[in-house]
Amino acid sequence: MNRMCGQFLTAGFALALLVPTVAVAQGVEGDVGLPLGTQAPAATVQNLEGESVQLLDLISGKPALVEIWATWCELCEQLQPQLDQIHAQYGSRLNMVAIGVGVGQNLRRVQRHVEEHQPGYPHVYDPRGEAVRAYNSLTTSIVMLFDAGGNVVYAGVGGDQDLMAEVDKLLAPAQ
C-alpha cells in the first residue's frame, strides 16, 4: 500500500508539472527562455553515454540552436521537421543541441529515441535540471538561438515557431 501511494504521488507530481507546460507553451516569445542579448550560461549535462559534458562546449564557436526537449512532448515533435530541415541546410554553419529534460524520462529513453530517429546533431540529458534552470526553461519545446558571440538572438516556445525564418535571419550575411 505504501509503495502504491508513493507511485500515485509521483504520478500526481509529474502531472502537476505538465499542467503549467500546456499554459506556458501557448504563450508568446519572451515568456520563457533567456532574454534577448543574454550570454549563454554554463551548465553541466550528460552525453548519451552518461558522461558529464559542458553545454557551452557543444554550442560555442559559431551560431547555435538549443532546444529544450522531451520524448513525450508533442510540441517538440511538431518542431522536429523544421529542426531536421535546419540541420540539413545549415548543419555546417550552426551548432545544434537538444537538451532532454529529466522530468518524465530517463537517459535510456532519450538514447532509444535518438537511436530510432537519428537526428544527426547532439542530444544530451539534463537529469538534475541544471541546464533547465540556467536557461530559464519552464517548459519543453523552447528553442533559443545564439549568435557566434554566444548571445541570445531568439527565444520561442511551442510547435508553431518559424525556426527556419529565424535561422535564416541569424545566418544572413551582414549587409
C-alpha positions in Angstrom: 0.0 0.0 0.0 2.8 2.4 0.9 4.6 1.7 -2.5 1.3 2.3 -4.4 0.7 5.5 -2.6 4.2 6.7 -3.4 3.7 5.8 -7.1 0.4 7.8 -7.1 2.1 10.8 -5.5 4.9 10.6 -8.0 2.4 10.4 -10.9 0.4 13.3 -9.5 3.6 15.5 -9.1 4.6 14.7 -12.7 1.1 15.7 -13.9 1.2 18.9 -11.9 4.4 19.7 -13.7 2.8 19.2 -17.1 -0.3 21.4 -16.5 1.8 24.6 -16.4 3.6 23.4 -19.5 0.4 23.5 -21.6 -0.4 27.0 -20.5 3.1 28.4 -21.0 3.5 26.7 -24.4 0.7 28.8 -25.7 2.4 32.0 -24.6 4.4 34.4 -26.8 8.1 34.8 -27.3 9.9 36.3 -24.3 7.8 34.5 -21.7 10.3 31.7 -21.4 14.0 31.1 -22.1 16.7 33.7 -21.7 16.1 37.4 -22.5 17.5 38.6 -25.8 21.1 39.7 -25.5 21.8 37.4 -22.6 25.1 35.5 -22.8 24.7 31.7 -22.9 25.2 30.4 -19.3 27.3 27.4 -18.4 25.6 24.1 -17.4 26.7 20.5 -17.0 24.6 17.9 -18.8 25.2 14.3 -19.8 26.0 12.9 -23.2 24.2 9.8 -24.3 27.0 7.7 -22.7 26.1 9.2 -19.3 29.3 11.2 -19.1 29.3 14.8 -17.9 29.8 17.5 -20.6 29.7 21.2 -20.6 26.9 22.6 -22.7 29.0 25.6 -23.7 31.5 23.2 -25.3 28.7 22.0 -27.6 27.4 25.4 -28.6 30.5 27.6 -28.7 32.4 28.6 -31.8 29.6 29.5 -34.2 25.9 30.4 -34.0 23.9 27.8 -32.2 20.4 26.5 -31.8 19.4 25.0 -28.4 16.1 23.1 -27.9 14.7 22.1 -24.6 13.1 18.8 -25.4 11.4 15.6 -24.2 10.4 12.3 -25.8 6.8 12.8 -24.5 6.5 16.4 -25.8 4.0 16.7 -28.7 5.0 20.3 -29.4 8.7 19.2 -29.7 7.5 16.5 -32.2 5.8 19.3 -34.2 9.1 21.2 -34.3 11.2 18.2 -35.5 10.6 18.5 -39.3 11.9 22.1 -39.1 14.9 21.1 -37.0 15.7 18.3 -39.5 15.5 20.9 -42.3 17.7 23.4 -40.4 20.3 20.7 -39.7 20.3 19.5 -43.4 20.6 23.1 -44.7 22.8 24.8 -42.1 24.4 22.0 -40.1 27.9 23.0 -41.1 27.3 26.7 -40.1 25.2 26.2 -36.9 25.8 24.2 -33.8 22.6 22.4 -32.7 21.9 20.6 -29.5 18.7 19.2 -28.0 18.6 19.1 -24.2 16.4 16.2 -22.9 14.7 17.3 -19.6 14.9 15.0 -16.6 11.1 15.0 -16.0 9.1 12.0 -17.2 12.1 10.4 -18.9 15.5 8.8 -18.2 18.7 8.6 -20.1 17.8 5.2 -21.7 14.6 6.6 -23.1 16.5 9.5 -24.7 19.0 7.1 -26.1 16.3 4.9 -27.6 14.6 8.0 -29.2 17.9 9.1 -30.8 18.7 5.6 -32.0 15.2 5.4 -33.6 15.2 8.8 -35.2 18.8 9.5 -36.0 18.6 13.4 -35.8 22.2 13.9 -36.8 23.0 16.5 -34.1 23.8 16.1 -30.4 21.2 15.2 -27.9 22.1 15.5 -24.2 20.3 14.7 -21.0 19.7 17.1 -18.1 19.0 14.7 -15.1 19.3 17.3 -12.4 17.7 20.2 -14.3 20.9 22.3 -14.2 20.5 23.4 -17.9 16.8 23.9 -17.5 17.3 26.3 -14.6 20.3 28.1 -16.2 18.3 28.6 -19.5 15.1 29.6 -17.7 13.2 26.8 -19.3 9.9 26.4 -17.5 8.6 24.0 -20.2 9.6 22.0 -23.2 9.5 23.0 -26.9 11.7 26.0 -26.1 14.2 27.0 -28.8 16.9 29.6 -28.3 19.2 30.9 -31.0 22.6 32.3 -30.1 24.9 34.4 -32.3 28.5 33.5 -32.8 29.4 35.5 -29.6 27.0 33.4 -27.5 24.3 36.0 -27.1 20.6 35.1 -27.3 19.0 36.5 -30.5 15.8 34.5 -30.4 13.8 32.6 -27.8 10.5 31.0 -28.6 8.2 28.2 -27.4 5.6 25.9 -29.0 5.2 23.8 -32.1 4.3 26.6 -34.4 7.6 28.6 -34.3 9.0 29.6 -37.6 12.5 28.4 -36.8 13.7 28.4 -40.4 13.0 32.1 -40.8 14.8 32.9 -37.5 17.8 30.8 -38.5 17.8 32.5 -42.0 18.0 35.9 -40.2 20.7 34.7 -37.8 22.9 33.3 -40.6 22.2 36.0 -43.2 25.3 37.8 -44.4 25.8 41.2 -42.8 24.6 44.0 -45.1 
